[in-house]
Every structure is written in C-alpha cells, then in structure tokens.
C-alpha cells in the first residue's frame, strides 16, 4: 500500500521542543510542514529568528487559527509551555482532529494537574477525550488526541516497565535519582540555569515536588495496581541535553541478574528504540544524545537485594520531539522508526 504524505502544523516553535520537531520532521519522507504558529499576533520568517534553519525552511510563523489549521493540515503538534494548550485545543477535540501535545496539560486528571502544576486545569470532560501514550507501548485508541509523556517520565517508565508489568516491584522501595541537562529546564532564565550557577555544578531542584511524579505513578499503577508512591528527585547537570536515571528498587521475589536481564530483553524484543545493554554494562548519556533511543542497563546486589536500573535518553528527542514523531508514525500507520533513524552525536 502506497503511503500518503501527511501535512503537519506546529503550534509553538520558539521553545526547544518545537525547534527539535522542525529539525527532525525535515527528514521524514512522508511529512510536509504546511504551517507553524505562535500565540502572539505577529509574523516572522522562522529562519530570521533561528539562523540555523536558513535555507531549510522558508516559512513564516503565523498567529494561531484552529479553523485554518484543520483546513490545511492532517495533524497538529502543540509544543507549547504547560498551561497554554489547555486553552486552545477544544476545537480540535470537538472535531476529532489529530493532535499530539508535548506539554503536560493533558497527562493528568484535572485535580492532579492543579495540585502539581499549580495552574488551572483543562476541563475534565476534555481530558477524558485524550490518550496518554508512551510510544514504545503504543496502543490504538478511540481518541485522536495524544498526550506525549514528559522526559523524566519516559526514561523512568522505560526503566521500570518490565518489572511493573510482571508485578515484581516492592511498592515500598522504588527510588529514582533523575538527572537532566539544562535544556530540560526550558528556555526561561532562572537562577539555577544561569551559566555561573549551572557550569561545573550539580543542583537538586523540585525535591519531592516534580510534576512528573504523578505521571510516573499513574502509569506504574496501570501495570502494577498496588503501587502507591515513589521516591523521585531531580537534579540539573551542566550538559546541554540528556537524562540519566538511576533507579534503585527491591523486588517481591528472589532472583538473579541473569533472570532479570532476560526479562528486560524479552520485554523490549522488537521494540526498535529500546536497547538493553549486555550484562555487566551500564549506559551513558553520550551514547544516546541526538537519537530516539533509550538505553537501559542493570546491576543487582545479592547482599542488599537492590536492583539498580540505569536508563538514559536524549530529553529533547526521546523525551519530547522524537517520541511525538514516533506517536505520529503509529497514529498514521507508518513504521515507527520513520524519520528517527539517528546515530548518536558521540563527540
């Protein structure tokens, strides 16, 4: 069957995720970007604002107009900050128009969103018409609105999925130490992301308060219902991009590294973007930067009975734009690797 080129619109192209979408979609053979939009009432050639796109895109940002988008495009990506898309997407949901939302606005029930994001949520009636989609466990849905997972959530859930799906996690001992490059903090300048504070430094932030905590917990509960809480802390490290997850968990039964390694390899068999490291090998960030891969390694302590899981991703690709494209590929029946066959920027 011949595949049809789909027309894509993007809302929010001034942030890192939107720019990464533009970069990656340029190499997707079945995508044509027909419009890019901002939420301000002004127009500007995208290459004027971002010279690295010179001669790549001759397209102008235009004000947001849902009717125009639905007339011209087959799908729209929202790469907006949290708190924006919830006020804009009702026309698309009403029309059952395909949407992939990279923000956090539709990842949680309204009450949880208000508690963790400290913003007014979308109406629960809208949230109920969306689907949270971890792309490597994509399941066809009756909705056309996909809530793309957060970067920390992606790396953490991929680290824990084989255990939770087999109900192996000791619910009282799930500890995650999550470290992110500075692009994960967004473009807005903060004291923590200021160069003099970020360079040659490691800063813990949002201790026990990160908004990805309920997102992770909710998905874990779908796999293993008795899980109630996780211990999850985040730190900024002085690199541009990348997430390094160290998860420390106890299990419900005695086991061995060999058995656990077989569990992970069987879970991720034929999942092209998940690479399980050989026994005795742990991944590092550089081997995934610039790719849509998640690399996972295991270490088991027979004395303490703790399993250490290391999971690394590129937060801008696997944790944002790349996973969004992977979800788009699923939604339109493309091979999920289309446009995402990338080799790491190792040096």
C-alpha positions in Angstrom: 0.0 0.0 0.0 1.4 3.4 -1.0 1.9 5.7 1.9 0.4 9.2 1.8 2.3 12.3 2.6 0.7 14.0 5.6 0.5 17.7 6.2 1.7 18.9 9.6 1.1 22.1 11.6 3.1 23.0 14.7 1.9 25.4 17.4 4.8 26.7 19.5 8.1 26.8 17.6 10.1 29.1 19.8 10.9 26.6 22.5 13.5 23.8 22.3 10.9 21.1 21.7 9.3 23.0 18.8 12.6 23.6 17.2 13.5 20.0 17.5 10.3 19.0 15.8 11.2 21.2 12.9 14.7 19.7 12.7 13.5 16.1 12.8 10.5 16.4 10.6 12.6 17.8 7.8 14.0 14.3 7.3 10.6 12.5 7.4 9.8 11.4 3.9 6.1 11.4 4.4 5.7 14.8 6.1 5.2 18.2 4.7 5.1 21.1 7.2 2.4 23.4 6.0 2.2 25.9 8.8 3.9 27.0 12.1 2.1 29.1 14.6 2.7 31.2 17.7 0.2 32.5 20.2 1.2 36.1 19.6 -0.2 38.3 16.9 2.9 38.7 14.8 4.5 37.0 11.8 8.2 36.4 11.1 10.3 34.1 8.9 11.4 31.3 11.1 15.0 31.5 9.7 15.2 35.1 10.8 14.7 34.2 14.4 16.7 30.9 14.2 19.6 31.3 11.6 20.4 27.5 11.9 17.2 27.0 9.8 18.4 29.2 7.0 17.6 27.6 3.6 16.0 24.7 5.4 12.6 26.3 5.9 11.1 29.2 4.1 8.1 29.5 6.2 6.6 32.3 8.3 5.2 31.9 11.8 1.5 33.0 11.8 -1.0 33.6 14.6 -2.9 30.6 15.9 -6.1 29.9 14.0 -7.6 26.4 14.7 -10.0 26.5 11.7 -7.2 27.4 9.3 -5.0 24.6 10.7 -7.8 22.0 10.3 -8.4 23.1 6.7 -4.7 22.9 5.7 -3.2 20.1 7.8 -3.8 16.5 8.7 -2.3 16.8 12.3 -1.2 19.5 14.6 1.6 19.3 17.2 1.4 21.5 20.3 5.0 22.3 21.5 3.8 24.9 23.9 4.6 25.5 27.6 2.4 23.9 30.1 -0.7 26.0 30.7 -1.1 27.0 27.0 -2.7 24.1 25.0 -5.5 23.5 27.5 -7.0 26.8 26.5 -6.6 26.3 22.7 -7.4 22.7 21.9 -11.2 22.4 22.4 -12.0 22.9 18.6 -9.6 20.1 17.7 -11.1 17.7 20.2 -14.6 18.6 19.1 -13.7 17.8 15.5 -11.8 14.7 16.4 -8.8 16.2 14.7 -5.4 14.5 15.3 -3.3 16.3 17.9 -0.1 15.4 19.6 0.5 17.6 22.7 4.1 17.8 24.0 3.1 19.8 27.1 1.8 18.5 30.4 -1.7 19.8 30.1 -3.4 16.5 29.3 -1.2 14.0 31.1 -3.1 14.1 34.4 -6.7 14.3 35.7 -7.8 17.9 36.3 -7.4 17.7 40.1 -3.9 16.3 40.0 -2.8 18.8 37.4 -4.0 21.7 39.6 -2.1 20.2 42.5 1.2 19.5 40.8 1.4 22.2 38.1 -0.3 24.9 40.2 -2.3 26.1 37.2 -6.0 26.0 36.3 -6.5 22.6 34.5 -8.4 21.9 31.4 -12.0 20.7 31.9 -12.1 17.0 32.9 -14.5 16.4 30.0 -11.7 17.4 27.6 -9.1 15.4 29.4 -11.3 12.3 29.2 -11.1 12.5 25.4 -7.3 12.3 25.3 -4.9 9.4 25.5 -1.5 9.3 27.3 0.8 7.4 25.0 4.2 6.1 25.9 5.2 5.4 22.3 7.1 2.2 22.8 3.9 0.7 24.4 1.6 2.4 21.9 -2.0 1.0 21.8 -4.5 2.1 19.3 -7.1 4.4 20.8 -10.5 5.7 20.0 -9.2 9.2 20.6 -7.1 11.3 18.2 -5.6 13.4 20.9 -2.3 12.1 22.2 -0.7 13.4 25.4 3.1 12.9 24.8 4.9 11.8 28.0 7.3 14.0 29.9 11.1 13.5 29.6 11.7 12.2 33.1 8.6 10.1 32.9 9.7 8.5 29.7 13.1 7.5 31.0 11.8 6.3 34.3 8.8 4.3 33.0 11.0 2.5 30.4 13.4 1.7 33.3 10.6 0.1 35.4 8.1 -1.2 32.9 9.4 -4.8 32.7 9.2 -5.1 36.5 5.9 -3.4 37.0 4.2 -5.3 34.1 5.1 -8.5 35.9 4.1 -7.1 39.4 7.7 -7.6 40.7 8.3 -4.2 42.3 8.3 -3.9 46.1 5.9 -1.0 46.4 7.8 0.4 49.5 11.2 0.5 47.8 11.1 2.5 44.5 13.7 5.2 44.5 14.6 7.2 41.4 17.5 9.7 41.1 16.9 11.7 37.9 19.5 14.0 36.3 18.9 16.2 33.4 20.8 18.5 31.1 19.9 22.2 31.1 17.6 22.1 28.1 15.2 20.1 30.3 14.7 23.3 32.3 13.4 25.2 29.3 14.5 28.5 27.8 13.3 30.8 30.5 16.2 32.1 32.6 16.3 31.0 36.2 18.9 31.3 38.9 19.6 27.6 38.7 20.1 27.7 34.9 22.2 30.8 34.8 25.7 29.9 33.5 27.6 30.9 36.5 25.4 28.6 38.7 25.0 25.7 36.2 28.6 25.4 35.0 30.8 23.0 37.0 27.9 22.4 39.4 25.0 20.0 40.2 21.8 21.4 41.6 18.9 19.4 43.0 15.5 21.0 42.4 11.8 20.4 43.0 12.6 17.9 45.7 9.5 15.6 46.1 7.6 18.1 44.0 8.4 17.5 40.4 5.3 17.4 38.2 6.3 14.2 36.5 5.9 12.3 39.8 2.1 11.7 39.4 2.5 11.0 35.7 5.0 8.2 36.5 3.0 6.8 39.4 -0.3 6.7 37.4 1.3 4.7 34.6 3.1 2.3 37.1 -0.3 1.7 38.8 -1.8 0.7 35.4 0.8 -2.0 35.2 1.1 -2.9 38.9 -2.0 -1.6 40.8 -0.6 -1.8 44.3 2.0 0.9 43.8 1.1 4.0 45.7 4.1 6.2 45.9 7.7 6.6 44.5 10.7 8.5 45.9 11.7 10.7 43.0 14.3 13.5 43.0 15.7 15.6 40.1 19.0 17.4 39.5 20.3 19.6 36.8 23.8 18.8 35.5 26.0 21.0 33.3 25.3 19.4 29.9 23.1 20.7 27.1 20.9 17.6 26.7 20.4 14.1 28.1 18.7 12.4 31.0 20.4 9.9 33.4 18.0 7.9 35.5 19.4 5.7 38.4 16.5 3.7 39.8 17.0 1.6 43.0 14.3 -0.9 43.6 13.6 -4.0 45.7 11.7 -6.9 44.2 8.9 -9.1 45.5 10.8 -12.3 44.9 14.4 -13.7 45.0 16.0 -13.5 41.6 19.3 -13.1 39.8 20.8 -10.7 37.3 20.6 -13.3 34.6 16.8 -13.8 35.1 16.3 -10.0 35.3 18.3 -9.4 32.1 16.3 -12.0 30.3 13.1 -10.2 31.5 14.2 -6.9 30.1 15.4 -8.3 26.8 12.2 -10.2 26.2 10.1 -7.2 27.1 11.9 -5.0 24.7 12.4 -7.5 22.0 11.3 -6.0 18.7 11.0 -2.5 20.2 13.5 -0.7 18.0 14.2 2.3 20.2 14.9 0.4 23.4 18.4 -1.0 23.7 19.2 -3.3 26.7 22.9 -3.3 27.5 24.8 -6.6 27.8 25.0 -8.0 31.4 27.7 -6.1 33.4 27.4 -3.0 31.2 25.7 0.3 32.1 24.8 3.0 29.6 26.0 6.6 29.5 24.3 9.7 28.1 26.7 10.3 25.2 25.6 7.1 23.5 22.0 8.4 23.1 22.4 12.1 22.6 20.9 13.1 19.2 18.9 9.9 19.0 15.4 8.5 19.8 17.0 5.6 21.7 16.5 4.7 25.4 19.5 2.6 26.6 19.0 0.5 29.8 21.5 -1.4 32.0 21.1 -3.4 35.1 23.1 -4.2 38.2 21.9 -6.5 41.0 23.3 -6.6 44.6 22.8 -10.0 46.0 23.6 -8.8 49.5 21.1 -5.9 49.8 18.7 -7.4 47.2 18.5 -4.0 45.4 18.3 -3.8 41.7 19.9 -0.7 40.1 18.5 0.2 36.7 20.2 2.9 34.6 18.2 4.5 31.8 19.5 7.2 29.5 17.7 9.2 26.9 18.1 12.5 24.9 15.5 14.6 26.7 14.8 16.7 23.6 14.3 13.7 21.3 13.1 10.6 23.1 11.8 12.7 25.9 9.9 15.1 23.6 10.0 15.7 19.8 11.3 12.2 18.8 8.7 10.4 20.9 6.0 12.7 19.5 7.0 11.7 15.9 7.1 8.1 17.0 3.5 8.5 18.2 2.6 10.2 14.9 4.0 7.3 13.0 1.9 4.9 15.0 -1.2 7.1 14.5 -0.9 7.2 10.7 0.3 3.7 10.1 4.0 4.5 9.3 6.8 2.3 10.5 7.6 3.8 14.0 11.2 4.4 13.1 10.3 6.6 10.1 12.3 9.9 10.3 14.0 8.8 13.5 16.9 6.6 12.3 19.5 8.6 14.0 23.1 7.9 15.2 24.3 9.4 18.4 26.3 12.7 18.4 29.1 11.0 20.3 31.8 13.6 20.2 
